[in-house]
Amino acid sequence: MKPFGLFFIFASILPPLMIFSQFGGQVEYGVLLSQYLGMVSLIFMGLLQVMATRMKGVEAVFGPLDRVYVLHKWLAILAIAAAFLHDSIDADAISKGGETDGLAKELGEIGFYGILILGLGSLATFIPYNIWRWTHRLIGIFFALAAAHYLMIPNVFSWSDPVGLYVAGFCFAGIASFAYLTYKGMVGRTKTYEVEDVQIYGRITSVTLKPEGKPISHDAGQFAYVSFDQAGMGEVHPYTIASAPREDGKIRFCISALGDYTSRVHQLQVGTKAQLSKGYGGFRKMASNRDQIWIAGGVGITPFLAWAQTLTGEETGQIYLYYGVRNRLESPFEEELEELQNRLPNLHIQWFESDMGEYIDGRLLKILQGSYFDVMPIAFCGPEVMRKTLMRDLKALNYPLRQFHYEEFQMRSGLGFRKLFRFLFERLTQYSGKFAPAK
């Protein structure tokens, strides 16, 4: 994510601090703190709604969309925490007790608890995607109720004051973003494609699509949101595009069977219509005049296939692709990679098969690259566990991690609730056994 985006978020919550200097001697500190936290929550939630639009300006300000999802999660946690503290601190000192006051409180309560429940549900990744996706859309409605609460509830300042207008601007931006998303959801913001070919290679399905009209815009290495007009395949999911932009507009996806939905992709029929978004993400090819390392794990080879298709073989930089698979003979990409290596003299491919006890680690990379190891940028795409292990190895070898580039595989991540519940269950079972009556 971009430093400018982080600075923008931090700077956005500074103007409301004016209420402490303006009303510090007139109102209790707890009232001012409660109102400040409420404004912080609204500002953050307004920004979250804007991020959800996935408009071009979002990536320009906050960074590639895969990083925006990570930022979105933590910003949502902060917004909910601020709303919880706002609701917990007693701020009834300025309550007027009128009908409008009572309605405003009810709207605030409904909005807060609706966002709290749906927000926590978003962090619980064991909730099925299709349920999460539809309930997550409702957050915009509860945000609108929270914004109405802000505009109606008595404050130490009027919402028509500079501070009030400032926060109201974020409220209206958030509501407008929600309306935009709702409108686009009805009229569509995708391009229509047709499934031209389906090839099945074990757990990986290769799907080629051709556009019915104007194709989507994308760069090599980006991902797109896809849904298929076939029974049981209507959910929208992001997949990395495994092909570079082509003149005929055709696109290929290579999808691994990792869940309920992806396990049904092999059932796609030729001729099925599909809806594709434009390309997203900042996992773009590095400068071709630099020696570099590409590391892929499993289906994480897809962005590198797209990158390699854009190469001409005349680039001055040498590319070392290290590909980790379970078994090379079972890989659907062996022939394609061999053809790329034969065509591109500067592309060097080395396979690592876990069935043979071969793994990619930092120490091995340093041995293979020698004295140039520290200056060569690394691009990685693969499982999260593999990435974290590799980054830990590289850090121990004093490799500058600012040169380590990767894309987030998970667009929806939690806080480890599943592991926490498993841990608590194991401890409960352990202790219940200790204190069981002796036979």
C-alpha positions as CSV (number, residue, x, y, z in Angstrom):
1,M,0.0,0.0,0.0
2,K,1.2,3.5,-0.7
3,P,2.6,5.7,2.1
4,F,0.5,8.6,0.7
5,G,-2.7,6.6,1.3
6,L,-1.7,5.9,4.9
7,F,-0.8,9.5,5.5
8,F,-4.2,10.6,4.0
9,I,-6.0,8.3,6.4
10,F,-4.1,9.6,9.4
11,A,-4.5,13.2,8.3
12,S,-8.3,12.7,7.7
13,I,-8.9,12.3,11.5
14,L,-6.9,15.4,12.6
15,P,-9.4,18.3,11.8
16,P,-12.1,16.9,14.2
17,L,-9.5,17.4,17.1
18,M,-10.5,21.1,16.9
19,I,-13.5,20.4,19.2
20,F,-11.1,19.9,22.1
21,S,-9.6,23.4,21.8
22,Q,-12.9,25.0,20.8
23,F,-15.2,23.5,23.5
24,G,-12.6,22.3,26.0
25,G,-13.7,24.6,28.8
26,Q,-17.4,24.3,28.1
27,V,-18.1,20.6,28.0
28,E,-16.8,17.6,29.9
29,Y,-13.8,15.8,28.4
30,G,-15.7,12.5,28.2
31,V,-18.3,14.1,26.0
32,L,-15.7,15.6,23.6
33,L,-13.8,12.3,23.5
34,S,-17.0,10.3,22.7
35,Q,-17.9,12.7,19.9
36,Y,-14.4,12.7,18.5
37,L,-14.4,8.9,18.4
38,G,-17.8,8.9,16.7
39,M,-16.5,11.2,14.0
40,V,-13.4,9.1,13.5
41,S,-15.6,6.0,13.0
42,L,-17.7,7.8,10.4
43,I,-14.7,9.1,8.6
44,F,-13.1,5.6,8.4
45,M,-16.4,4.0,7.4
46,G,-16.9,6.6,4.7
47,L,-13.4,5.8,3.3
48,L,-14.2,2.1,3.4
49,Q,-17.3,2.6,1.2
50,V,-15.2,4.6,-1.2
51,M,-12.5,1.9,-1.3
52,A,-15.2,-0.7,-2.0
53,T,-16.1,1.0,-5.3
54,R,-12.7,-0.2,-6.8
55,M,-12.6,3.0,-8.9
56,K,-9.3,3.8,-10.6
57,G,-8.6,6.6,-8.1
58,V,-8.6,4.1,-5.2
59,E,-5.5,2.3,-6.5
60,A,-3.9,5.6,-7.3
61,V,-4.2,6.8,-3.7
62,F,-4.0,3.6,-1.6
63,G,-2.0,1.2,-3.8
64,P,-2.8,-2.1,-5.7
65,L,-6.2,-3.6,-5.0
66,D,-4.8,-6.7,-3.2
67,R,-3.1,-4.3,-0.7
68,V,-6.3,-2.2,-0.5
69,Y,-8.1,-5.3,0.8
70,V,-5.7,-5.7,3.6
71,L,-5.9,-1.9,4.4
72,H,-9.7,-2.2,4.2
73,K,-9.8,-5.0,6.8
74,W,-7.7,-3.1,9.4
75,L,-9.4,0.2,8.8
76,A,-12.8,-1.5,9.3
77,I,-11.5,-2.9,12.6
78,L,-10.4,0.6,13.7
79,A,-13.8,2.0,12.7
80,I,-15.7,-0.6,14.7
81,A,-13.4,-0.1,17.7
82,A,-13.9,3.7,17.6
83,A,-17.7,3.2,17.3
84,F,-17.6,0.8,20.2
85,L,-15.8,3.4,22.4
86,H,-18.0,6.1,21.2
87,D,-21.1,4.1,22.3
88,S,-19.4,3.1,25.6
89,I,-18.4,6.5,26.9
90,D,-21.3,8.4,28.5
91,A,-22.1,11.4,26.3
92,D,-25.6,12.2,27.5
93,A,-24.6,15.5,28.9
94,I,-25.9,17.3,25.8
95,S,-29.0,15.2,25.3
96,K,-32.1,17.3,24.9
97,G,-34.6,14.4,25.2
98,G,-36.7,15.4,22.2
99,E,-38.4,13.1,19.7
100,T,-35.6,13.8,17.2
101,D,-33.0,13.0,19.9
102,G,-34.7,9.7,20.6
103,L,-35.0,8.8,16.9
104,A,-31.3,9.7,16.4
105,K,-30.3,7.4,19.2
106,E,-32.3,4.5,17.8
107,L,-30.8,5.0,14.4
108,G,-27.3,5.1,15.9
109,E,-27.9,1.9,17.8
110,I,-29.2,0.1,14.8
111,G,-26.4,1.3,12.6
112,F,-23.7,0.5,15.2
113,Y,-24.9,-3.1,16.0
114,G,-25.6,-3.8,12.3
115,I,-22.1,-2.8,11.4
116,L,-20.6,-4.6,14.4
117,I,-22.3,-7.9,13.6
118,L,-21.6,-7.8,9.8
119,G,-18.1,-6.6,10.4
120,L,-17.3,-9.5,12.8
121,G,-18.9,-11.8,10.3
122,S,-16.5,-10.6,7.6
123,L,-13.5,-11.6,9.8
124,A,-15.0,-15.1,10.4
125,T,-13.7,-16.6,7.1
126,F,-15.4,-19.9,7.9
127,I,-18.7,-18.3,6.8
128,P,-19.4,-19.4,3.2
129,Y,-18.4,-16.8,0.6
130,N,-21.9,-16.5,-1.0
131,I,-23.5,-15.7,2.4
132,W,-20.7,-13.3,3.4
133,R,-20.9,-11.5,0.0
134,W,-24.7,-10.7,0.2
135,T,-24.7,-9.8,3.9
136,H,-21.6,-7.6,3.4
137,R,-23.6,-5.4,1.0
138,L,-25.9,-4.5,3.9
139,I,-23.2,-2.6,5.7
140,G,-23.8,0.4,3.5
141,I,-27.4,0.6,4.8
142,F,-26.3,0.5,8.4
143,F,-23.6,3.2,7.6
144,A,-26.3,5.4,6.2
145,L,-28.2,5.0,9.5
146,A,-25.1,5.9,11.4
147,A,-24.6,9.0,9.3
148,A,-28.3,10.0,9.9
149,H,-27.6,9.6,13.6
150,Y,-24.7,12.0,13.3
151,L,-26.7,14.6,11.5
152,M,-29.7,14.4,13.8
153,I,-28.2,13.9,17.3
154,P,-27.4,17.0,19.4
155,N,-23.7,17.8,19.4
156,V,-21.5,20.4,21.0
157,F,-21.2,21.9,17.5
158,S,-23.6,22.1,14.6
159,W,-23.1,19.9,11.7
160,S,-23.2,23.1,9.6
161,D,-20.0,24.3,11.3
162,P,-16.7,23.7,9.6
163,V,-16.0,20.5,11.6
164,G,-19.5,19.3,11.1
165,L,-19.4,19.9,7.4
166,Y,-16.0,18.2,7.2
167,V,-17.3,14.9,8.7
168,A,-20.6,15.2,6.8
169,G,-18.6,15.3,3.6
170,F,-17.2,11.8,4.4
171,C,-20.7,10.6,5.3
172,F,-22.1,11.8,2.0
173,A,-19.1,10.4,0.1
174,G,-19.7,7.0,1.7
175,I,-23.4,7.0,1.0
176,A,-22.8,8.1,-2.6
177,S,-20.3,5.2,-3.0
178,F,-22.8,2.8,-1.6
179,A,-25.4,4.1,-4.1
180,Y,-22.9,3.8,-6.9
181,L,-22.1,0.2,-6.0
182,T,-25.8,-0.6,-5.8
183,Y,-26.5,1.0,-9.1
184,K,-23.5,-0.7,-10.8
185,G,-24.7,-4.0,-9.3
186,M,-28.0,-3.6,-11.1
187,V,-26.8,-2.3,-14.5
188,G,-23.5,-4.0,-14.5
189,R,-19.9,-2.8,-14.7
190,T,-18.5,-5.9,-16.5
191,K,-17.8,-7.1,-20.0
192,T,-19.5,-10.2,-21.4
193,Y,-17.3,-13.1,-22.5
194,E,-18.0,-16.7,-23.7
195,V,-16.2,-19.8,-22.6
196,E,-14.3,-21.0,-25.6
197,D,-12.3,-23.9,-24.2
198,V,-12.0,-25.9,-20.9
199,Q,-9.0,-28.1,-20.2
200,I,-8.8,-30.2,-17.0
201,Y,-5.4,-31.1,-15.5
202,G,-5.9,-32.8,-12.2
203,R,-6.9,-30.2,-9.7
204,I,-6.3,-27.3,-12.1
205,T,-8.8,-26.2,-14.8
206,S,-7.7,-24.0,-17.6
207,V,-10.5,-21.8,-18.9
208,T,-10.2,-19.7,-22.1
209,L,-12.8,-17.0,-22.8
210,K,-13.4,-14.8,-25.8
211,P,-15.1,-11.4,-25.7
212,E,-18.5,-10.8,-27.2
213,G,-17.8,-7.2,-27.7
214,K,-15.1,-4.8,-26.5
215,P,-12.6,-6.8,-24.2
216,I,-11.6,-5.7,-20.7
217,S,-8.4,-3.7,-20.2
218,H,-5.7,-5.4,-18.2
219,D,-1.9,-5.7,-17.9
220,A,0.1,-8.9,-17.6
221,G,0.1,-10.1,-14.0
222,Q,-3.2,-8.5,-13.0
223,F,-6.4,-10.3,-11.8
224,A,-10.0,-9.8,-12.7
225,Y,-13.4,-10.6,-11.0
226,V,-15.3,-13.3,-12.8
227,S,-18.7,-14.9,-12.7
228,F,-20.2,-17.5,-15.0
229,D,-23.8,-17.7,-16.1
230,Q,-24.1,-21.4,-15.2
231,A,-26.0,-23.0,-12.4
232,G,-23.9,-22.9,-9.2
233,M,-21.3,-20.7,-10.8
234,G,-22.8,-17.3,-10.4
235,E,-20.6,-16.1,-7.5
236,V,-18.1,-13.4,-8.3
237,H,-14.5,-14.4,-7.6
238,P,-11.1,-12.9,-8.4
239,Y,-8.6,-14.9,-10.4
240,T,-5.2,-14.0,-11.8
241,I,-5.2,-13.7,-15.6
242,A,-2.8,-16.3,-17.0
243,S,-2.4,-14.6,-20.3
244,A,-1.0,-11.3,-21.6
245,P,-3.2,-8.9,-23.4
246,R,-4.0,-10.2,-26.9
247,E,-5.2,-8.5,-30.1
248,D,-8.3,-10.8,-30.2
249,G,-9.1,-10.0,-26.6
250,K,-9.1,-13.7,-25.4
251,I,-8.3,-14.3,-21.8
252,R,-7.2,-17.5,-19.9
253,F,-7.6,-18.4,-16.3
254,C,-6.0,-21.4,-14.6
255,I,-8.1,-22.2,-11.5
256,S,-7.0,-24.6,-8.8
257,A,-9.7,-26.6,-6.9
258,L,-9.2,-25.1,-3.4
259,G,-12.8,-24.8,-2.2
260,D,-16.4,-25.7,-2.9
261,Y,-16.8,-23.2,-5.7
262,T,-13.4,-23.7,-7.4
263,S,-14.0,-27.5,-7.2
264,R,-16.9,-27.0,-9.6
265,V,-15.1,-25.0,-12.2
266,H,-14.2,-28.1,-14.2
267,Q,-18.0,-28.5,-14.9
268,L,-18.1,-25.3,-17.0
269,Q,-19.5,-25.9,-20.5
270,V,-18.2,-24.4,-23.7
271,G,-20.5,-21.6,-24.7
272,T,-21.3,-20.5,-21.2
273,K,-21.5,-16.7,-20.8
274,A,-19.2,-15.0,-18.3
275,Q,-19.0,-11.5,-16.8
276,L,-15.5,-10.1,-16.3
277,S,-14.3,-6.9,-14.6
278,K,-11.3,-4.9,-15.7
279,G,-7.9,-5.9,-14.5
280,Y,-6.8,-5.0,-11.0
281,G,-3.7,-5.2,-8.9
282,G,-0.1,-3.8,-9.1
283,F,1.8,-7.1,-9.6
284,R,3.4,-5.9,-12.8
285,K,6.5,-7.0,-14.6
286,M,9.8,-5.5,-13.3
287,A,12.2,-3.5,-15.5
288,S,13.5,-5.8,-18.2
289,N,17.1,-4.5,-18.0
290,R,17.6,-5.9,-14.5
291,D,18.6,-9.4,-13.5
292,Q,15.7,-10.7,-11.4
293,I,14.2,-13.7,-9.6
294,W,10.7,-15.0,-10.1
295,I,9.4,-17.5,-7.6
296,A,6.1,-19.4,-8.1
297,G,4.3,-22.0,-6.1
298,G,1.6,-24.2,-7.6
299,V,-1.0,-22.2,-9.5
300,G,1.0,-19.1,-8.5
301,I,2.8,-19.5,-11.8
302,T,-0.1,-17.8,-13.7
303,P,1.1,-14.2,-13.5
304,F,4.6,-15.2,-14.5
305,L,3.2,-17.0,-17.6
306,A,1.5,-13.7,-18.5
307,W,4.8,-11.8,-17.9
308,A,6.8,-14.2,-19.9
309,Q,4.4,-13.9,-22.9
310,T,5.2,-10.2,-23.1
311,L,9.0,-10.9,-23.4
312,T,10.8,-10.7,-26.8
313,G,14.1,-12.4,-25.8
314,E,16.0,-9.2,-26.5
315,E,15.9,-7.9,-22.9
316,T,19.3,-7.4,-21.3
317,G,18.3,-8.6,-17.9
318,Q,18.5,-12.3,-17.0
319,I,15.4,-13.9,-15.4
320,Y,15.6,-16.9,-13.0
321,L,12.3,-18.6,-12.5
322,Y,12.2,-21.0,-9.6
323,Y,8.9,-23.0,-9.7
324,G,7.8,-25.2,-6.7
325,V,5.4,-28.0,-7.5
326,R,4.4,-31.3,-5.9
327,N,5.3,-33.3,-9.0
328,R,6.6,-31.9,-12.2
329,L,5.0,-34.7,-14.3
330,E,1.5,-33.7,-13.0
331,S,2.0,-30.0,-13.8
332,P,-0.2,-28.7,-16.7
333,F,2.4,-25.9,-17.4
334,E,5.5,-28.0,-18.2
335,E,5.1,-27.9,-22.0
336,E,4.2,-24.2,-22.0
337,L,7.2,-23.3,-19.8
338,E,9.5,-25.4,-22.0
339,E,8.3,-23.5,-25.1
340,L,8.9,-20.2,-23.3
341,Q,12.4,-21.2,-22.2
342,N,13.3,-22.3,-25.8
343,R,12.0,-19.0,-27.2
344,L,13.6,-16.7,-24.6
345,P,17.3,-17.0,-24.1
346,N,17.3,-14.8,-21.0
347,L,14.7,-17.0,-19.2
348,H,16.1,-19.7,-17.0
349,I,13.6,-22.1,-15.3
350,Q,14.4,-24.5,-12.5
351,W,11.8,-26.9,-11.0
352,F,11.5,-27.9,-7.4
353,E,9.4,-31.0,-6.6
354,S,8.3,-31.4,-3.0
355,D,7.6,-35.1,-3.7
356,M,11.4,-35.4,-4.2
357,G,12.2,-33.4,-1.1
358,E,13.1,-30.3,-3.1
359,Y,12.1,-26.9,-1.6
360,I,12.9,-23.2,-2.4
361,D,14.5,-21.5,0.6
362,G,16.6,-18.3,1.1
363,R,19.8,-20.1,1.7
364,L,19.5,-22.0,-1.6
365,L,18.7,-18.8,-3.5
366,K,21.9,-17.2,-2.1
367,I,23.9,-20.2,-3.2
368,L,22.4,-20.1,-6.7
369,Q,22.8,-16.4,-7.2
370,G,26.1,-15.9,-5.4
371,S,27.3,-12.3,-4.9
372,Y,24.5,-10.9,-6.9
373,F,21.9,-12.2,-4.5
374,D,21.5,-9.0,-2.5
375,V,20.9,-6.7,-5.5
376,M,18.4,-8.9,-7.5
377,P,14.7,-8.1,-7.0
378,I,12.4,-11.0,-6.3
379,A,8.8,-11.4,-7.4
380,F,6.8,-14.1,-5.6
381,C,3.4,-15.6,-6.2
382,G,2.2,-18.6,-4.3
383,P,0.8,-19.9,-1.0
384,E,0.9,-17.6,2.0
385,V,2.8,-20.1,4.1
386,M,5.5,-20.5,1.5
387,R,5.8,-16.7,1.2
388,K,6.2,-16.1,5.0
389,T,8.7,-18.9,5.3
390,L,10.8,-17.6,2.4
391,M,10.6,-14.0,3.7
392,R,11.8,-15.2,7.1
393,D,14.8,-17.0,5.5
394,L,15.6,-13.9,3.4
395,K,15.5,-11.6,6.4
396,A,17.9,-13.9,8.3
397,L,20.3,-13.6,5.3
398,N,20.0,-9.7,5.4
399,Y,18.3,-9.6,2.0
400,P,16.6,-6.2,1.6
401,L,12.9,-7.1,1.8
402,R,12.0,-3.9,0.1
403,Q,13.0,-5.7,-3.1
404,F,10.7,-8.6,-2.4
405,H,7.4,-8.1,-4.4
406,Y,4.3,-10.2,-4.0
407,E,0.6,-10.2,-4.4
408,E,-1.9,-11.1,-1.7
409,F,-3.5,-14.5,-2.5
410,Q,-6.4,-14.0,-0.1
411,M,-8.8,-11.2,-0.7
412,R,-10.8,-12.0,2.4
413,S,-8.8,-12.7,5.5
414,G,-9.7,-13.0,9.2
415,L,-7.9,-12.7,12.5
416,G,-7.3,-16.4,13.1
417,F,-10.7,-17.2,14.7
418,R,-10.6,-20.8,13.5
419,K,-7.2,-21.3,15.1
420,L,-8.4,-19.6,18.3
421,F,-11.5,-21.8,18.5
422,R,-9.4,-24.9,17.8
423,F,-6.9,-23.9,20.5
424,L,-9.7,-23.3,23.1
425,F,-11.4,-26.6,22.2
426,E,-8.2,-28.5,22.6
427,R,-7.5,-26.8,26.0
428,L,-11.0,-27.4,27.1
429,T,-10.8,-31.1,26.2
430,Q,-7.4,-31.4,27.9
431,Y,-8.6,-29.9,31.2
432,S,-12.0,-31.6,31.2
433,G,-10.1,-34.9,31.0
434,K,-8.0,-33.9,34.0
435,F,-10.9,-33.1,36.2
436,A,-13.1,-36.0,35.2
437,P,-14.1,-38.2,38.1
438,A,-12.0,-41.3,38.6
439,K,-13.5,-44.7,37.8
